[in-house]
Amino acid sequence: MTFGKILLLNTNRMRPRISPIGLDYVASALTAAGAELKFFDLALEAGGWQARLKKSLDQFSPDLIGITLRNIDDCYFLSGQSFLGPIQWLTRWLKKNSPAKIVLGGVGFSIAPGALLEYLGGDYGVWGDGEQAASELLRVIAKGRAPSPKEIPGLVIPGAKDFTRAEINPDRFFRSRKLSDQSRYFRMGGQIGIETKRGCDGRCIYCADPLAKGGKIRRRSPEAVADEIEELLSLGAWAFHICDSEFNRPYQHAASALKEIARRGLKNKIALYGYFSPRPFDQELAKLYLEAGGKGICFGADSGSERVLQTLRRDHSPEDLERAAGACRKAGIKVMYDLLIGAPGETRKTIAETIRLMKKLKPDRVGLSYGLRVYAHTELHRMIEDQGGAPAGLYARGTTINNPELIFPIFYLAPEIKKDGLEYLHNLIGKDPRFFLPARTPHQQNYNYSGNLFLEKLIKKGARGAFWKILMDPKSAIDL
């Protein structure tokens, strides 16, 4: 017997399409707990979806409607596109068309749960891991009771100031990836996400991951990770992106997961891509990654300037970047370095230092993000407030007015490069095709995947893998 009915809604309509990994996990936990569940995926819906959603609401009559937010904006300085308006409209529409309570969740929501719940107009929210919280909330709602944050870890209610983030053991709940149409997502998006752990214990001054996912790392067992890959293989996907903040932190956990994947003989059946930290990384981990089907690594390099790296509180050095590139080159693994241009203390000199190092190391690709998205409660935000809130050059794009917890995109750009930093950067790079440049128009070298029609065209032709790898070499990304 079921204990309640819940309709889950995926609101992420970014293109190329990305399957909702968190919603898959929550759905499998709800189903295992005995909930009656229905799924409506806006990412795969065409025009006229409102009528279809209204029909689903009328026929199913849910007790609770769950809405996931993967992203609240595109985190891109040159566009500054917010995704909140359509979700606010959807919440209002749902309240007009259903008596069901609405709960908001997802990694995007967890960046600023209090402000987002108020702005979007949900009845409840879940800050952090949603598997347990969603099940417990549905039980309470189905019984006609008012839920309390004290009885449901992670629950956020309007107006409340005291709530806690839900952080669970990821292996505590049954997991399946059969909620979403993984085969269709793979055809439309070229890759499927997996996670080997949750949380990040890094100290980077700008990063929202510890806010959204927690600062305590919760590991999944290597067996559970390999099981999920095998399930997704059976559903038609073979190119996977490891969604961990940084896969190789901690080192031994990453090594154990790779050994288990290799032990099951998956090397020639899959293609792995992921985010890594330049440290800890060595030849042994590169070898393990290759033996598990690893094809490419995106390292969070941030800068080639020792001074800027220290300001950002990264624990790697330019020498670590050189060692990582050498280890990958020896193993035959494609490498991309992700850079953040415009951090506190950035100057023309530090930019030149960074680009010079990239050209020396010769990674396969270099992605450049221009300007740092500022999130509330990060060290970067506190640094800005300590300097008086908004001195010249700090809030280079966006506003703090009517922007609670900075839920609308706002960016930091070092004052010294505010005037012509982008032009200077382009001049340093020249026509080097390895660099993905900040640009307003989507094209092969533009480092903004959202709405990149060139990228979508390649995927439609059969390209698979990490987006940077597809753009780097479309022909080699078409086959495993």
Secondary structure as UniProt FT lines:
FT   STRAND          5..10
FT   HELIX           21..33
FT   STRAND          36..41
FT   HELIX           42..44
FT   TURN            47..48
FT   HELIX           49..60
FT   STRAND          64..68
FT   TURN            77..79
FT   HELIX           84..97
FT   STRAND          101..105
FT   TURN            107..108
FT   HELIX           109..111
FT   HELIX           113..120
FT   STRAND          124..126
FT   HELIX           131..142
FT   TURN            143..144
FT   TURN            149..151
FT   TURN            153..154
FT   STRAND          155..156
FT   TURN            158..159
FT   HELIX           170..172
FT   HELIX           182..189
FT   STRAND          192..194
FT   STRAND          197..198
FT   HELIX           209..213
FT   STRAND          218..219
FT   HELIX           222..234
FT   TURN            235..236
FT   STRAND          239..242
FT   TURN            247..248
FT   HELIX           251..263
FT   TURN            264..265
FT   TURN            267..269
FT   STRAND          271..276
FT   HELIX           283..291
FT   TURN            292..293
FT   STRAND          294..302
FT   HELIX           306..312
FT   HELIX           318..331
FT   STRAND          334..341
FT   TURN            344..345
FT   HELIX           348..361
FT   STRAND          365..370
FT   STRAND          372..373
FT   TURN            376..377
FT   HELIX           379..386
FT   TURN            387..388
FT   TURN            392..394
FT   STRAND          395..397
FT   TURN            401..402
FT   HELIX           404..406
FT   STRAND          411..412
FT   HELIX           415..417
FT   TURN            418..420
FT   HELIX           421..429
FT   TURN            430..431
FT   TURN            433..434
FT   STRAND          435..437
FT   TURN            444..445
FT   TURN            450..451
FT   HELIX           453..460
FT   TURN            461..462
FT   HELIX           467..472
FT   TURN            474..477
//
